[in-house]
Amino acid sequence: MMDFGRKALFPAVFLALILLATPLAAGCLEATSPAGETASGGEGPDLQAELQSRVEYVAGNNANLAADIHDLINAERAENGLEPLRWDPTLARIAFAHSKDMAERDYFDHLSPEGNDFADRYEKAGYHLDTRVGDVVYTGGENLYLGSVVRSYTYDQETNDVYEYIYNDLDDLARSAVEGWMESEGHRENILTPFTREGIGVYVTPDGEVYITENFS
């Protein structure tokens, strides 16, 4: 229960997607999704030190977070009678570069400020693999997620001092991303499209924002 005069804030969570196929195509959208639950608290310098430690932990384990998301994606595909996606290191590098670029240049979109989309990023990296199913050629797809190491925090409305942070751990972030995507028709379609490969790139900012790009082929 919060004390009188204090207020809890909940960081926003965003999703976006894009799919490119011949002759199929889908557009972009944004939605919200709840985060997970791992709580901790403190006060003053100790609280800030713990926050920094939590952010550094997630940033230092970004590859493990990507692997956890990959496993959850394949679990969803298995439940829907689909073959698992193979991990593609080149797609993972492309995905990480986009997550990092979004974080460093403060945008959240499939299009870069220069107007380049994931197909342009594939081309720049020399990536030309696609998936053929009958007379349909799936040339690629992309899902985006923006979350936070901090799930919520409580602060004093008069002084703006933070009294407590509640954190997301790696499992919370992985499940929040995949559950959010699966609850959105377009993101779910990307995940359940008969692609054969995927790569996931996770970039964590110093203040705890978690950018996740999922690329398919």
ChimeraX attribute file (.defattr): number of C-alpha atoms within 10 A of each C-alpha:
attribute: neighborCount
match mode: 1-to-1
recipient: residues
	/A:1	3
	/A:2	9
	/A:3	9
	/A:4	8
	/A:5	10
	/A:6	16
	/A:7	15
	/A:8	15
	/A:9	12
	/A:10	14
	/A:11	16
	/A:12	15
	/A:13	21
	/A:14	19
	/A:15	24
	/A:16	23
	/A:17	26
	/A:18	22
	/A:19	25
	/A:20	20
	/A:21	17
	/A:22	12
	/A:23	9
	/A:24	11
	/A:25	11
	/A:26	15
	/A:27	10
	/A:28	16
	/A:29	17
	/A:30	13
	/A:31	13
	/A:32	16
	/A:33	19
	/A:34	17
	/A:35	26
	/A:36	21
	/A:37	16
	/A:38	16
	/A:39	15
	/A:40	14
	/A:41	16
	/A:42	15
	/A:43	14
	/A:44	11
	/A:45	9
	/A:46	11
	/A:47	17
	/A:48	15
	/A:49	13
	/A:50	16
	/A:51	23
	/A:52	14
	/A:53	12
	/A:54	18
	/A:55	25
	/A:56	18
	/A:57	15
	/A:58	23
	/A:59	21
	/A:60	13
	/A:61	15
	/A:62	21
	/A:63	17
	/A:64	16
	/A:65	23
	/A:66	24
	/A:67	17
	/A:68	17
	/A:69	23
	/A:70	21
	/A:71	16
	/A:72	17
	/A:73	24
	/A:74	18
	/A:75	15
	/A:76	18
	/A:77	19
	/A:78	14
	/A:79	9
	/A:80	10
	/A:81	10
	/A:82	17
	/A:83	15
	/A:84	19
	/A:85	21
	/A:86	15
	/A:87	17
	/A:88	16
	/A:89	14
	/A:90	17
	/A:91	24
	/A:92	22
	/A:93	17
	/A:94	22
	/A:95	29
	/A:96	25
	/A:97	17
	/A:98	28
	/A:99	27
	/A:100	20
	/A:101	17
	/A:102	22
	/A:103	18
	/A:104	11
	/A:105	10
	/A:106	10
	/A:107	13
	/A:108	19
	/A:109	22
	/A:110	21
	/A:111	14
	/A:112	16
	/A:113	13
	/A:114	6
	/A:115	9
	/A:116	11
	/A:117	16
	/A:118	22
	/A:119	18
	/A:120	13
	/A:121	17
	/A:122	20
	/A:123	10
	/A:124	10
	/A:125	13
	/A:126	10
	/A:127	15
	/A:128	11
	/A:129	14
	/A:130	15
	/A:131	17
	/A:132	16
	/A:133	9
	/A:134	6
	/A:135	8
	/A:136	12
	/A:137	17
	/A:138	24
	/A:139	20
	/A:140	24
	/A:141	25
	/A:142	26
	/A:143	27
	/A:144	28
	/A:145	28
	/A:146	25
	/A:147	24
	/A:148	23
	/A:149	30
	/A:150	26
	/A:151	24
	/A:152	19
	/A:153	19
	/A:154	20
	/A:155	19
	/A:156	15
	/A:157	13
	/A:158	8
	/A:159	9
	/A:160	11
	/A:161	13
	/A:162	20
	/A:163	17
	/A:164	20
	/A:165	25
	/A:166	19
	/A:167	24
	/A:168	25
	/A:169	21
	/A:170	21
	/A:171	16
	/A:172	18
	/A:173	28
	/A:174	25
	/A:175	17
	/A:176	21
	/A:177	27
	/A:178	21
	/A:179	18
	/A:180	21
	/A:181	26
	/A:182	18
	/A:183	13
	/A:184	18
	/A:185	10
	/A:186	20
	/A:187	26
	/A:188	20
	/A:189	16
	/A:190	24
	/A:191	25
	/A:192	19
	/A:193	16
	/A:194	19
	/A:195	24
	/A:196	19
	/A:197	19
	/A:198	25
	/A:199	25
	/A:200	30
	/A:201	26
	/A:202	27
	/A:203	28
	/A:204	25
	/A:205	17
	/A:206	11
	/A:207	13
	/A:208	19
	/A:209	20
	/A:210	25
	/A:211	24
	/A:212	30
	/A:213	29
	/A:214	27
	/A:215	30
	/A:216	32
	/A:217	29
